[in-house]
Structures are given as structure tokens and as C-alpha cells.
Amino acid sequence: MTNQVSKILVGLMTTLFAGYLMANDVQPIGKDLTQSPDNITPAFHTAPRESELPALNYVNQPPMVPHSVANYQVTKNVNQCLNCHSPEIHV
């Protein structure tokens, strides 16, 4: 029985060692980020505040970038949002 256990252990160790050697030869999948340049300019657009206002798609369109309206008076007769966002001012 000891002879059989020894053969199994030798076979197992041989298999593990062969797997280890084959795993070292495999090329990594994906990009190697250690060789990337350090000074890459970001590929995004300018912030909305730095660019011109976008054109309105329809009359009384709400702002493209939402903001707080906590202290604005909006009633049936008064709409303080139109102080800045009316079609006459936006155009």
C-alpha cells in the first residue's frame, strides 16, 4: 500500500510541476499598463459652463444641466425660472 501511495504522490507532483511550467509560458491577456505613457490628455469635452449654451429644442425647455430651485417662486402668476430661462433671454 505504501508503494501505491508513493506512486500517486510522484504522479501528482509531476503533474503540478508540469502545470507550473506551462503556466509560466502563457502570454498575459489584455494590455500591459506598465508600458503606457504618463502624460495622456483626457479625452472629454469641455464643461457645459465653459462652452456656449446649447440651442433649445422647444419653447420653454428646462435647463440642460439641472440646478437647485429651492428659493425660486413658482406659482400660477409668477415663475422665477423664466428670469434666466425664457426664450427671449436664452436666444
N, C-alpha and C positions, 0 to 999 in steps of 0.2 A: 504494500500500500504506500509506503514511503517513496518507492521508486516512481509510482504513478503520480504522486503529488509533485515530485521534483520535475517530472516531465511537463506537467501542466504549468508550473511556475516558470520554467525555462521558456516554454512556448508563449506564455503571457508577456514575459519581459521582452522577448524578441519582437512580438507584435507591437508593444508600446514603444520600443526604441525605433522600430521602422516607421511608425506613425509620426514620431517626433522628428525624424529626419526628413520625411516628406512634407511636414507642415512648415519647416524652415525654408523650403524651396518655393513655396507658393507666393506669387506676387500679391500685394495688398489690393483690395478692391476700392475704388474711389480715388480721390485726389490727394496728393501729398501736400498738405498745408504748410509743411516746414520750409518748402522752397518758394512760397508765394512772396511777392513784393510787399514791402511795408507801407508804401505811400500810394495807396489806391484812392482815387477820388470817389466819393459816394455817388451812386447813380440814382439820385432822386431829384425831383423838381423843386423849384423854389417854393417857399411857404406862401400860402394864399395872401398873407398880409403884405408880402414883398412884391407881388405881381399885380397886374391890373385887375379890376373887378370883372368877373365873368358876365357874359350877356344874359339877360333874363329870357327864360323860355316862355313865360306867360306873364300877364299883368298881375301885380301884387304877389309875385313869387316870394316865399320866405328866404332868408339869407342862406347861402350855400354852407357856411360854417355856423352852426347854432351857437348861441350865447345865452347868458342868463338874462331873464326878463323879470327878475324879482321885484324891482321897484317901478316898473312901467305900468301906466294906467291904460287899461284896455277895456273900454265899455262900448255900449251901443253908439254913443255920440263921439267918444274920444279914443283914438288909437295912437299911442305914442310911438309905436313901431314905425309908423309911416313918416315920422320925423326924419328918419335916415333911410328907410327902405321903400319910399314911394317911387313910382315910375319916373316922376319928374326929376327927382334928385339923383336917381341911380343912372339915368341915361346920360 
